[in-house]
Amino acid sequence: MERAIRKQLMESSELKLKVSEVLTERIEETARTIINSLRKGNKVLFCGNGGSAADCQHLAGEFVNRFRINRKPLPGLALTTDSSVLTCIGNDFSFDDIFSKQIEAFGAKGDVLIGISTSGNSKNVINAINAAKEKDIFIVGFTGDSGGKMKELVDILINVPSADTPRIQEAHITIGHIICDLVEQELFKNE
């Protein structure tokens, strides 16, 4: 077990070092885009499935409550959390529509959508991206190495250079935390 533990920790560490080499500029661009959007009174929307849904909730919580600084709330909304809305849409229409209908309801021009899918092929995330395009919402895709179908649809692709789902998810939450920190430091640096 000790060998397995060390192996997995090394894989995670090595991937994060690789992320720092290949994705730093895109992470910075994402943070700057979110900062500009929030300064204009817009919001950040998040969508994803499974572990990615949990990341959406986690990151939205960091925006609304705080990351490191006690400050005023920032508008972050996880489209993964309202069980009545999700099940209503899934039952009456399709699971593929659970995020796109919420984008239609809550999204506004100038918002930022972060769609999270390790494969880059989640149909409901892709539908949300297409709905966001219709509303002139800026789109960031968090994916794995290939980027899947999302790579052709998003404004910024943060494709973690791995095909291993657990490692991709670990990198996604790290990247999300970095973005939260950059946004908070920029918007509240004088507090």
Backbone as JSON Lines, residues from 0, in Angstrom:
{"i":0,"aa":"M","n":[0.81,-1.2,0.0],"ca":[0.0,0.0,0.0],"c":[0.86,1.26,0.0]}
{"i":1,"aa":"E","n":[1.93,1.24,0.76],"ca":[2.79,2.43,0.82],"c":[3.31,2.78,-0.57]}
{"i":2,"aa":"R","n":[3.69,1.78,-1.33],"ca":[4.19,2.02,-2.68],"c":[3.09,2.64,-3.55]}
{"i":3,"aa":"A","n":[1.87,2.13,-3.43],"ca":[0.75,2.66,-4.22],"c":[0.45,4.11,-3.83]}
{"i":4,"aa":"I","n":[0.52,4.38,-2.55],"ca":[0.27,5.75,-2.07],"c":[1.31,6.71,-2.65]}
{"i":5,"aa":"R","n":[2.58,6.34,-2.53],"ca":[3.65,7.2,-3.03],"c":[3.54,7.38,-4.54]}
{"i":6,"aa":"K","n":[3.21,6.31,-5.25],"ca":[3.07,6.37,-6.71],"c":[1.99,7.37,-7.12]}
{"i":7,"aa":"Q","n":[0.84,7.28,-6.46],"ca":[-0.26,8.19,-6.82],"c":[0.06,9.63,-6.46]}
{"i":8,"aa":"L","n":[0.69,9.85,-5.33],"ca":[1.07,11.22,-4.96],"c":[2.1,11.78,-5.94]}
{"i":9,"aa":"M","n":[3.02,10.95,-6.37],"ca":[4.02,11.41,-7.35],"c":[3.36,11.72,-8.69]}
{"i":10,"aa":"E","n":[2.42,10.88,-9.13],"ca":[1.72,11.12,-10.39],"c":[0.97,12.45,-10.33]}
{"i":11,"aa":"S","n":[0.3,12.69,-9.21],"ca":[-0.44,13.94,-9.05],"c":[0.5,15.13,-9.06]}
{"i":12,"aa":"S","n":[1.61,15.03,-8.34],"ca":[2.59,16.12,-8.28],"c":[3.2,16.4,-9.66]}
{"i":13,"aa":"E","n":[3.58,15.33,-10.35],"ca":[4.19,15.49,-11.67],"c":[3.22,16.13,-12.66]}
{"i":14,"aa":"L","n":[1.94,15.75,-12.58],"ca":[0.95,16.35,-13.48],"c":[0.78,17.84,-13.18]}
{"i":15,"aa":"K","n":[0.76,18.2,-11.93],"ca":[0.61,19.62,-11.59],"c":[1.81,20.43,-12.06]}
{"i":16,"aa":"L","n":[3.0,19.85,-12.01],"ca":[4.17,20.54,-12.56],"c":[4.02,20.72,-14.07]}
{"i":17,"aa":"K","n":[3.5,19.7,-14.74],"ca":[3.28,19.8,-16.18],"c":[2.23,20.86,-16.49]}
{"i":18,"aa":"V","n":[1.17,20.93,-15.68],"ca":[0.15,21.96,-15.84],"c":[0.79,23.34,-15.75]}
{"i":19,"aa":"S","n":[1.72,23.51,-14.8],"ca":[2.37,24.82,-14.64],"c":[3.2,25.19,-15.86]}
{"i":20,"aa":"E","n":[3.68,24.19,-16.57],"ca":[4.48,24.45,-17.77],"c":[3.63,24.78,-19.0]}
{"i":21,"aa":"V","n":[2.44,24.18,-19.1],"ca":[1.68,24.31,-20.36],"c":[0.39,25.12,-20.25]}
{"i":22,"aa":"L","n":[-0.11,25.35,-19.04],"ca":[-1.43,26.01,-18.93],"c":[-1.42,27.33,-18.18]}
{"i":23,"aa":"T","n":[-0.26,27.79,-17.74],"ca":[-0.2,29.02,-16.93],"c":[-0.85,30.2,-17.64]}
{"i":24,"aa":"E","n":[-0.56,30.4,-18.9],"ca":[-1.11,31.56,-19.62],"c":[-2.63,31.47,-19.73]}
{"i":25,"aa":"R","n":[-3.15,30.28,-19.97],"ca":[-4.61,30.13,-20.09],"c":[-5.3,30.3,-18.74]}
{"i":26,"aa":"I","n":[-4.66,29.85,-17.68],"ca":[-5.22,30.06,-16.34],"c":[-5.25,31.55,-16.03]}
{"i":27,"aa":"E","n":[-4.18,32.26,-16.34],"ca":[-4.15,33.71,-16.11],"c":[-5.21,34.41,-16.95]}
{"i":28,"aa":"E","n":[-5.34,34.02,-18.21],"ca":[-6.34,34.63,-19.08],"c":[-7.75,34.4,-18.54]}
{"i":29,"aa":"T","n":[-7.99,33.21,-18.01],"ca":[-9.29,32.91,-17.41],"c":[-9.55,33.81,-16.21]}
{"i":30,"aa":"A","n":[-8.57,33.93,-15.34],"ca":[-8.73,34.78,-14.16],"c":[-9.0,36.23,-14.56]}
{"i":31,"aa":"R","n":[-8.26,36.74,-15.54],"ca":[-8.46,38.12,-15.99],"c":[-9.85,38.31,-16.6]}
{"i":32,"aa":"T","n":[-10.3,37.33,-17.34],"ca":[-11.64,37.4,-17.94],"c":[-12.71,37.43,-16.86]}
{"i":33,"aa":"I","n":[-12.57,36.6,-15.84],"ca":[-13.53,36.58,-14.74],"c":[-13.49,37.9,-13.98]}
{"i":34,"aa":"I","n":[-12.31,38.41,-13.71],"ca":[-12.17,39.7,-13.01],"c":[-12.91,40.79,-13.79]}
{"i":35,"aa":"N","n":[-12.69,40.88,-15.08],"ca":[-13.35,41.9,-15.9],"c":[-14.86,41.71,-15.91]}
{"i":36,"aa":"S","n":[-15.31,40.47,-15.98],"ca":[-16.74,40.19,-15.97],"c":[-17.37,40.62,-14.65]}
{"i":37,"aa":"L","n":[-16.74,40.25,-13.54],"ca":[-17.28,40.61,-12.22],"c":[-17.27,42.12,-12.01]}
{"i":38,"aa":"R","n":[-16.25,42.79,-12.49],"ca":[-16.2,44.26,-12.37],"c":[-17.36,44.92,-13.1]}
{"i":39,"aa":"K","n":[-17.87,44.28,-14.14],"ca":[-18.98,44.82,-14.91],"c":[-20.33,44.39,-14.36]}
{"i":40,"aa":"G","n":[-20.34,43.69,-13.23],"ca":[-21.59,43.28,-12.61],"c":[-22.11,41.93,-13.09]}
{"i":41,"aa":"N","n":[-21.29,41.17,-13.78],"ca":[-21.72,39.86,-14.27],"c":[-21.38,38.77,-13.25]}
{"i":42,"aa":"K","n":[-21.62,37.52,-13.63],"ca":[-21.44,36.39,-12.73],"c":[-20.69,35.26,-13.42]}
{"i":43,"aa":"V","n":[-20.29,34.28,-12.59],"ca":[-19.62,33.08,-13.07],"c":[-20.57,31.91,-12.84]}
{"i":44,"aa":"L","n":[-20.83,31.15,-13.91],"ca":[-21.68,29.97,-13.87],"c":[-20.82,28.73,-14.03]}
{"i":45,"aa":"F","n":[-21.18,27.66,-13.35],"ca":[-20.4,26.42,-13.4],"c":[-21.33,25.25,-13.73]}
{"i":46,"aa":"C","n":[-20.85,24.31,-14.57],"ca":[-21.61,23.08,-14.8],"c":[-20.67,21.91,-15.05]}
{"i":47,"aa":"G","n":[-21.11,20.74,-14.63],"ca":[-20.35,19.51,-14.8],"c":[-21.11,18.37,-14.13]}
{"i":48,"aa":"N","n":[-20.63,17.16,-14.31],"ca":[-21.3,15.96,-13.79],"c":[-20.41,15.21,-12.79]}
{"i":49,"aa":"G","n":[-21.02,14.53,-11.85],"ca":[-20.27,13.69,-10.92],"c":[-19.27,14.48,-10.11]}
{"i":50,"aa":"G","n":[-18.0,14.04,-10.15],"ca":[-16.95,14.76,-9.44],"c":[-16.82,16.19,-9.92]}
{"i":51,"aa":"S","n":[-17.06,16.41,-11.2],"ca":[-17.01,17.77,-11.76],"c":[-18.15,18.62,-11.22]}
{"i":52,"aa":"A","n":[-19.3,18.0,-10.95],"ca":[-20.42,18.73,-10.33],"c":[-20.02,19.18,-8.93]}
{"i":53,"aa":"A","n":[-19.33,18.29,-8.21],"ca":[-18.85,18.66,-6.88],"c":[-17.86,19.82,-6.95]}
{"i":54,"aa":"D","n":[-16.99,19.79,-7.97],"ca":[-16.06,20.92,-8.17],"c":[-16.81,22.21,-8.45]}
{"i":55,"aa":"C","n":[-17.89,22.12,-9.22],"ca":[-18.71,23.32,-9.5],"c":[-19.23,23.92,-8.21]}
{"i":56,"aa":"Q","n":[-19.79,23.09,-7.35],"ca":[-20.32,23.56,-6.08],"c":[-19.21,24.13,-5.21]}
{"i":57,"aa":"H","n":[-18.09,23.45,-5.17],"ca":[-16.96,23.89,-4.37],"c":[-16.5,25.28,-4.82]}
{"i":58,"aa":"L","n":[-16.3,25.46,-6.12],"ca":[-15.78,26.74,-6.62],"c":[-16.81,27.86,-6.5]}
{"i":59,"aa":"A","n":[-18.08,27.55,-6.74],"ca":[-19.12,28.57,-6.55],"c":[-19.14,29.02,-5.1]}
{"i":60,"aa":"G","n":[-18.96,28.09,-4.17],"ca":[-18.9,28.43,-2.75],"c":[-17.73,29.35,-2.43]}
{"i":61,"aa":"E","n":[-16.6,29.12,-3.08],"ca":[-15.43,29.99,-2.86],"c":[-15.71,31.4,-3.34]}
{"i":62,"aa":"F","n":[-16.47,31.54,-4.43],"ca":[-16.82,32.87,-4.94],"c":[-17.83,33.55,-4.02]}
{"i":63,"aa":"V","n":[-18.87,32.84,-3.66],"ca":[-19.95,33.46,-2.89],"c":[-19.51,33.78,-1.46]}
{"i":64,"aa":"N","n":[-18.79,32.89,-0.84],"ca":[-18.41,33.1,0.56],"c":[-17.06,33.8,0.66]}
{"i":65,"aa":"R","n":[-16.0,33.07,0.43],"ca":[-14.64,33.62,0.51],"c":[-13.68,32.54,0.07]}
{"i":66,"aa":"F","n":[-12.49,32.96,-0.3],"ca":[-11.42,32.01,-0.53],"c":[-10.4,32.17,0.6]}
{"i":67,"aa":"R","n":[-9.64,33.25,0.57],"ca":[-8.67,33.54,1.65],"c":[-9.0,34.83,2.4]}
{"i":68,"aa":"I","n":[-9.71,35.73,1.73],"ca":[-9.97,37.06,2.27],"c":[-11.42,37.18,2.71]}
{"i":69,"aa":"N","n":[-11.64,37.74,3.89],"ca":[-13.0,38.07,4.3],"c":[-13.42,39.3,3.51]}
{"i":70,"aa":"R","n":[-14.36,39.11,2.6],"ca":[-14.75,40.18,1.68],"c":[-16.2,40.0,1.27]}
{"i":71,"aa":"K","n":[-16.7,40.95,0.48],"ca":[-18.09,40.85,0.04],"c":[-18.23,39.66,-0.92]}
{"i":72,"aa":"P","n":[-19.41,39.07,-0.98],"ca":[-19.63,37.91,-1.85],"c":[-19.5,38.27,-3.33]}
{"i":73,"aa":"L","n":[-19.04,37.28,-4.1],"ca":[-18.97,37.4,-5.55],"c":[-20.01,36.45,-6.15]}
{"i":74,"aa":"P","n":[-20.65,36.84,-7.25],"ca":[-21.72,36.02,-7.82],"c":[-21.19,34.8,-8.59]}
{"i":75,"aa":"G","n":[-21.2,33.66,-7.93],"ca":[-20.87,32.38,-8.55],"c":[-22.05,31.45,-8.38]}
{"i":76,"aa":"L","n":[-22.42,30.74,-9.42],"ca":[-23.62,29.9,-9.38],"c":[-23.32,28.54,-9.98]}
{"i":77,"aa":"A","n":[-23.44,27.49,-9.16],"ca":[-23.31,26.11,-9.65],"c":[-24.66,25.67,-10.18]}
{"i":78,"aa":"L","n":[-24.7,25.29,-11.44],"ca":[-25.95,24.84,-12.06],"c":[-26.22,23.36,-11.76]}
{"i":79,"aa":"T","n":[-25.54,22.84,-10.78],"ca":[-25.59,21.42,-10.43],"c":[-26.36,21.15,-9.15]}
{"i":80,"aa":"T","n":[-26.92,22.16,-8.52],"ca":[-27.33,22.01,-7.12],"c":[-28.83,21.97,-6.85]}
{"i":81,"aa":"D","n":[-29.66,22.48,-7.71],"ca":[-31.09,22.53,-7.42],"c":[-31.74,21.24,-7.91]}
{"i":82,"aa":"S","n":[-31.94,20.31,-6.98],"ca":[-32.45,18.99,-7.36],"c":[-33.82,19.04,-8.01]}
{"i":83,"aa":"S","n":[-34.67,19.97,-7.6],"ca":[-36.0,20.07,-8.21],"c":[-35.9,20.53,-9.66]}
{"i":84,"aa":"V","n":[-35.05,21.52,-9.92],"ca":[-34.86,21.99,-11.3],"c":[-34.22,20.89,-12.15]}
{"i":85,"aa":"L","n":[-33.19,20.26,-11.63],"ca":[-32.48,19.22,-12.4],"c":[-33.4,18.06,-12.74]}
{"i":86,"aa":"T","n":[-34.18,17.6,-11.75],"ca":[-35.04,16.44,-12.01],"c":[-36.25,16.81,-12.85]}
{"i":87,"aa":"C","n":[-36.74,18.02,-12.71],"ca":[-37.86,18.48,-13.53],"c":[-37.45,18.52,-15.01]}
{"i":88,"aa":"I","n":[-36.32,19.13,-15.28],"ca":[-35.83,19.22,-16.67],"c":[-35.51,17.82,-17.19]}
{"i":89,"aa":"G","n":[-34.81,17.02,-16.38],"ca":[-34.45,15.67,-16.79],"c":[-35.67,14.81,-17.08]}
{"i":90,"aa":"N","n":[-36.7,14.95,-16.29],"ca":[-37.92,14.15,-16.46],"c":[-38.76,14.66,-17.63]}
{"i":91,"aa":"D","n":[-38.98,15.95,-17.7],"ca":[-39.87,16.51,-18.72],"c":[-39.22,16.63,-20.09]}
{"i":92,"aa":"F","n":[-37.92,16.81,-20.12],"ca":[-37.21,16.97,-21.39],"c":[-36.14,15.91,-21.51]}
{"i":93,"aa":"S","n":[-34.94,16.2,-20.99],"ca":[-33.83,15.26,-21.1],"c":[-32.73,15.67,-20.15]}
{"i":94,"aa":"F","n":[-31.98,14.68,-19.65],"ca":[-30.81,14.97,-18.83],"c":[-29.82,15.84,-19.61]}
{"i":95,"aa":"D","n":[-29.84,15.73,-20.92],"ca":[-28.94,16.52,-21.77],"c":[-29.25,18.02,-21.7]}
{"i":96,"aa":"D","n":[-30.42,18.39,-21.18],"ca":[-30.86,19.79,-21.14],"c":[-30.75,20.44,-19.76]}
{"i":97,"aa":"I","n":[-30.26,19.7,-18.75],"ca":[-30.33,20.21,-17.38],"c":[-29.53,21.49,-17.16]}
{"i":98,"aa":"F","n":[-28.46,21.69,-17.91],"ca":[-27.68,22.91,-17.75],"c":[-28.07,23.98,-18.77]}
{"i":99,"aa":"S","n":[-28.38,23.57,-19.99],"ca":[-28.69,24.57,-21.02],"c":[-29.95,25.36,-20.68]}
{"i":100,"aa":"K","n":[-30.96,24.71,-20.11],"ca":[-32.17,25.45,-19.73],"c":[-31.87,26.45,-18.62]}
{"i":101,"aa":"Q","n":[-30.96,26.11,-17.72],"ca":[-30.58,27.05,-16.67],"c":[-29.77,28.21,-17.24]}
{"i":102,"aa":"I","n":[-28.95,27.93,-18.24],"ca":[-28.23,29.02,-18.92],"c":[-29.25,29.97,-19.55]}
{"i":103,"aa":"E","n":[-30.28,29.41,-20.18],"ca":[-31.32,30.25,-20.79],"c":[-32.02,31.09,-19.73]}
{"i":104,"aa":"A","n":[-32.22,30.52,-18.54],"ca":[-32.93,31.23,-17.47],"c":[-32.06,32.25,-16.75]}
{"i":105,"aa":"F","n":[-30.82,31.91,-16.46],"ca":[-29.98,32.73,-15.59],"c":[-28.81,33.42,-16.27]}
{"i":106,"aa":"G","n":[-28.42,32.95,-17.44],"ca":[-27.24,33.5,-18.11],"c":[-27.52,34.85,-18.74]}
{"i":107,"aa":"A","n":[-26.5,35.68,-18.76],"ca":[-26.61,37.0,-19.37],"c":[-25.32,37.33,-20.12]}
{"i":108,"aa":"K","n":[-25.46,38.16,-21.12],"ca":[-24.3,38.61,-21.89],"c":[-23.24,39.15,-20.93]}
{"i":109,"aa":"G","n":[-22.01,38.72,-21.12],"ca":[-20.92,39.17,-20.28],"c":[-20.59,38.25,-19.12]}
{"i":110,"aa":"D","n":[-21.47,37.27,-18.83],"ca":[-21.17,36.27,-17.81],"c":[-20.03,35.38,-18.3]}
{"i":111,"aa":"V","n":[-19.52,34.56,-17.39],"ca":[-18.52,33.55,-17.73],"c":[-19.09,32.2,-17.33]}
{"i":112,"aa":"L","n":[-19.04,31.24,-18.25],"ca":[-19.42,29.86,-17.96],"c":[-18.16,29.01,-17.89]}
{"i":113,"aa":"I","n":[-18.02,28.26,-16.79],"ca":[-16.96,27.26,-16.7],"c":[-17.63,25.9,-16.8]}
{"i":114,"aa":"G","n":[-17.39,25.23,-17.93],"ca":[-17.92,23.88,-18.15],"c":[-16.82,22.88,-17.86]}
{"i":115,"aa":"I","n":[-17.11,21.93,-16.98],"ca":[-16.11,20.96,-16.55],"c":[-16.5,19.56,-17.03]}
{"i":116,"aa":"S","n":[-15.61,18.94,-17.78],"ca":[-15.82,17.57,-18.27],"c":[-14.46,16.95,-18.55]}
{"i":117,"aa":"T","n":[-14.11,15.92,-17.81],"ca":[-12.78,15.33,-18.0],"c":[-12.59,14.83,-19.43]}
{"i":118,"aa":"S","n":[-13.66,14.3,-20.03],"ca":[-13.57,13.81,-21.42],"c":[-13.71,14.94,-22.43]}
{"i":119,"aa":"G","n":[-14.38,16.0,-22.03],"ca":[-14.71,17.08,-22.97],"c":[-15.88,16.74,-23.85]}
{"i":120,"aa":"N","n":[-16.58,15.65,-23.54],"ca":[-17.67,15.18,-24.4],"c":[-19.03,15.07,-23.7]}
{"i":121,"aa":"S","n":[-19.16,15.57,-22.49],"ca":[-20.43,15.46,-21.77],"c":[-21.51,16.25,-22.51]}
{"i":122,"aa":"K","n":[-22.53,15.54,-22.95],"ca":[-23.56,16.14,-23.81],"c":[-24.25,17.33,-23.12]}
{"i":123,"aa":"N","n":[-24.56,17.19,-21.83],"ca":[-25.26,18.3,-21.16],"c":[-24.36,19.52,-20.98]}
{"i":124,"aa":"V","n":[-23.05,19.31,-20.83],"ca":[-22.13,20.44,-20.75],"c":[-21.98,21.1,-22.12]}
{"i":125,"aa":"I","n":[-21.9,20.29,-23.15],"ca":[-21.83,20.83,-24.52],"c":[-23.09,21.61,-24.85]}
{"i":126,"aa":"N","n":[-24.25,21.11,-24.45],"ca":[-25.5,21.85,-24.69],"c":[-25.5,23.17,-23.94]}
{"i":127,"aa":"A","n":[-24.93,23.18,-22.72],"ca":[-24.83,24.43,-21.95],"c":[-23.92,25.41,-22.67]}
{"i":128,"aa":"I","n":[-22.83,24.92,-23.23],"ca":[-21.9,25.77,-23.98],"c":[-22.61,26.38,-25.18]}
{"i":129,"aa":"N","n":[-23.37,25.58,-25.9],"ca":[-24.1,26.1,-27.06],"c":[-25.14,27.14,-26.65]}
{"i":130,"aa":"A","n":[-25.82,26.91,-25.53],"ca":[-26.78,27.9,-25.03],"c":[-26.06,29.18,-24.62]}
{"i":131,"aa":"A","n":[-24.88,29.04,-24.02],"ca":[-24.1,30.21,-23.61],"c":[-23.63,31.02,-24.81]}
{"i":132,"aa":"K","n":[-23.26,30.34,-25.88],"ca":[-22.84,31.05,-27.1],"c":[-23.97,31.94,-27.62]}
{"i":133,"aa":"E","n":[-25.19,31.45,-27.55],"ca":[-26.34,32.22,-28.03],"c":[-26.57,33.48,-27.2]}
{"i":134,"aa":"K","n":[-26.1,33.49,-25.94],"ca":[-26.28,34.65,-25.07],"c":[-25.02,35.5,-24.96]}
{"i":135,"aa":"D","n":[-24.0,35.2,-25.75],"ca":[-22.74,35.94,-25.72],"c":[-22.08,35.87,-24.35]}
{"i":136,"aa":"I","n":[-22.07,34.65,-23.79],"ca":[-21.41,34.35,-22.53],"c":[-20.02,33.81,-22.86]}
{"i":137,"aa":"F","n":[-19.01,34.27,-22.15],"ca":[-17.64,33.8,-22.35],"c":[-17.53,32.39,-21.78]}
{"i":138,"aa":"I","n":[-16.88,31.47,-22.51],"ca":[-16.89,30.07,-22.12],"c":[-15.48,29.55,-21.9]}
{"i":139,"aa":"V","n":[-15.28,28.96,-20.72],"ca":[-14.03,28.3,-20.37],"c":[-14.33,26.82,-20.2]}
{"i":140,"aa":"G","n":[-13.54,25.97,-20.84],"ca":[-13.7,24.53,-20.7],"c":[-12.57,23.93,-19.91]}
{"i":141,"aa":"F","n":[-12.9,23.21,-18.85],"ca":[-11.93,22.41,-18.1],"c":[-12.09,20.98,-18.58]}
{"i":142,"aa":"T","n":[-11.05,20.41,-19.2],"ca":[-11.12,19.05,-19.73],"c":[-9.82,18.31,-19.43]}
{"i":143,"aa":"G","n":[-9.76,17.09,-19.98],"ca":[-8.52,16.34,-19.99],"c":[-7.75,16.66,-21.26]}
{"i":144,"aa":"D","n":[-6.75,15.87,-21.52],"ca":[-5.76,16.14,-22.57],"c":[-6.34,16.43,-23.95]}
{"i":145,"aa":"S","n":[-7.26,15.59,-24.42],"ca":[-7.74,15.74,-25.8],"c":[-8.65,16.95,-25.97]}
{"i":146,"aa":"G","n":[-9.32,17.35,-24.92],"ca":[-10.29,18.44,-25.02],"c":[-11.64,17.99,-25.53]}
{"i":147,"aa":"G","n":[-11.69,16.8,-26.12],"ca":[-12.94,16.27,-26.64],"c":[-13.64,17.24,-27.58]}
{"i":148,"aa":"K","n":[-14.94,17.14,-27.64],"ca":[-15.75,18.02,-28.5],"c":[-15.71,19.47,-28.01]}
{"i":149,"aa":"M","n":[-15.46,19.65,-26.72],"ca":[-15.46,21.01,-26.15],"c":[-14.36,21.88,-26.73]}
{"i":150,"aa":"K","n":[-13.25,21.28,-27.16],"ca":[-12.11,22.09,-27.59],"c":[-12.44,23.01,-28.76]}
{"i":151,"aa":"E","n":[-13.41,22.64,-29.56],"ca":[-13.81,23.45,-30.72],"c":[-14.86,24.5,-30.35]}
{"i":152,"aa":"L","n":[-15.4,24.44,-29.13],"ca":[-16.55,25.26,-28.78],"c":[-16.26,26.37,-27.78]}
{"i":153,"aa":"V","n":[-15.17,26.25,-27.03],"ca":[-14.92,27.17,-25.92],"c":[-14.0,28.31,-26.33]}
{"i":154,"aa":"D","n":[-14.03,29.38,-25.53],"ca":[-13.14,30.52,-25.76],"c":[-11.75,30.26,-25.2]}
{"i":155,"aa":"I","n":[-11.69,29.6,-24.05],"ca":[-10.42,29.18,-23.46],"c":[-10.55,27.71,-23.09]}
{"i":156,"aa":"L","n":[-9.59,26.92,-23.53],"ca":[-9.56,25.5,-23.19],"c":[-8.45,25.25,-22.18]}
{"i":157,"aa":"I","n":[-8.84,24.78,-21.01],"ca":[-7.87,24.37,-19.99],"c":[-7.89,22.85,-19.97]}
{"i":158,"aa":"N","n":[-7.11,22.28,-20.87],"ca":[-7.08,20.82,-21.03],"c":[-5.86,20.25,-20.31]}
{"i":159,"aa":"V","n":[-6.13,19.67,-19.15],"ca":[-5.08,19.08,-18.32],"c":[-4.41,17.96,-19.1]}
{"i":160,"aa":"P","n":[-3.08,17.97,-19.2],"ca":[-2.37,17.01,-20.05],"c":[-2.3,15.6,-19.45]}
{"i":161,"aa":"S","n":[-3.46,14.95,-19.39],"ca":[-3.56,13.59,-18.86],"c":[-4.84,12.96,-19.39]}
{"i":162,"aa":"A","n":[-4.86,11.62,-19.4],"ca":[-6.07,10.88,-19.74],"c":[-6.61,10.13,-18.52]}
{"i":163,"aa":"D","n":[-6.01,10.34,-17.36],"ca":[-6.38,9.65,-16.13],"c":[-7.37,10.51,-15.34]}
{"i":164,"aa":"T","n":[-8.62,10.07,-15.29],"ca":[-9.7,10.88,-14.71],"c":[-9.39,11.39,-13.3]}
{"i":165,"aa":"P","n":[-8.97,10.54,-12.35],"ca":[-8.7,11.09,-11.01],"c":[-7.63,12.18,-11.01]}
{"i":166,"aa":"R","n":[-6.57,12.01,-11.8],"ca":[-5.52,13.02,-11.85],"c":[-6.04,14.3,-12.5]}
{"i":167,"aa":"I","n":[-6.87,14.17,-13.54],"ca":[-7.46,15.35,-14.19],"c":[-8.3,16.12,-13.18]}
{"i":168,"aa":"Q","n":[-9.13,15.41,-12.42],"ca":[-10.0,16.06,-11.45],"c":[-9.19,16.77,-10.38]}
{"i":169,"aa":"E","n":[-8.09,16.15,-9.93],"ca":[-7.23,16.8,-8.93],"c":[-6.64,18.09,-9.48]}
{"i":170,"aa":"A","n":[-6.24,18.05,-10.74],"ca":[-5.69,19.26,-11.36],"c":[-6.77,20.32,-11.54]}
{"i":171,"aa":"H","n":[-8.0,19.9,-11.91],"ca":[-9.08,20.87,-12.08],"c":[-9.34,21.66,-10.81]}
{"i":172,"aa":"I","n":[-9.42,20.98,-9.66],"ca":[-9.72,21.73,-8.44],"c":[-8.54,22.62,-8.05]}
{"i":173,"aa":"T","n":[-7.32,22.18,-8.34],"ca":[-6.16,23.03,-8.07],"c":[-6.21,24.29,-8.95]}
{"i":174,"aa":"I","n":[-6.51,24.1,-10.22],"ca":[-6.62,25.24,-11.14],"c":[-7.75,26.16,-10.7]}
{"i":175,"aa":"G","n":[-8.88,25.59,-10.3],"ca":[-10.0,26.39,-9.8],"c":[-9.6,27.21,-8.59]}
{"i":176,"aa":"H","n":[-8.86,26.62,-7.68],"ca":[-8.39,27.35,-6.5],"c":[-7.44,28.48,-6.89]}
{"i":177,"aa":"I","n":[-6.58,28.23,-7.85],"ca":[-5.66,29.29,-8.3],"c":[-6.46,30.45,-8.88]}
{"i":178,"aa":"I","n":[-7.46,30.14,-9.69],"ca":[-8.3,31.19,-10.28],"c":[-9.02,31.97,-9.18]}
{"i":179,"aa":"C","n":[-9.6,31.26,-8.2],"ca":[-10.27,31.95,-7.08],"c":[-9.3,32.89,-6.37]}
{"i":180,"aa":"D","n":[-8.09,32.43,-6.14],"ca":[-7.1,33.25,-5.44],"c":[-6.74,34.49,-6.26]}
{"i":181,"aa":"L","n":[-6.49,34.31,-7.56],"ca":[-6.13,35.45,-8.42],"c":[-7.26,36.47,-8.47]}
{"i":182,"aa":"V","n":[-8.49,35.99,-8.61],"ca":[-9.65,36.89,-8.68],"c":[-9.78,37.66,-7.37]}
{"i":183,"aa":"E","n":[-9.73,36.95,-6.28],"ca":[-9.89,37.59,-4.98],"c":[-8.78,38.59,-4.7]}
{"i":184,"aa":"Q","n":[-7.54,38.22,-5.0],"ca":[-6.41,39.12,-4.75],"c":[-6.53,40.4,-5.58]}
{"i":185,"aa":"E","n":[-6.98,40.26,-6.81],"ca":[-7.1,41.44,-7.68],"c":[-8.26,42.33,-7.25]}
{"i":186,"aa":"L","n":[-9.42,41.74,-6.97],"ca":[-10.6,42.54,-6.66],"c":[-10.58,43.11,-5.25]}
{"i":187,"aa":"F","n":[-9.84,42.47,-4.34],"ca":[-9.89,42.9,-2.95],"c":[-8.5,43.13,-2.38]}
{"i":188,"aa":"K","n":[-7.55,43.51,-3.24],"ca":[-6.16,43.67,-2.79],"c":[-5.98,44.79,-1.77]}
{"i":189,"aa":"N","n":[-6.92,45.7,-1.69],"ca":[-6.79,46.81,-0.74],"c":[-7.54,46.57,0.56]}
{"i":190,"aa":"E","n":[-8.09,45.38,0.72],"ca":[-8.84,45.09,1.96],"c":[-8.02,44.32,2.95]}
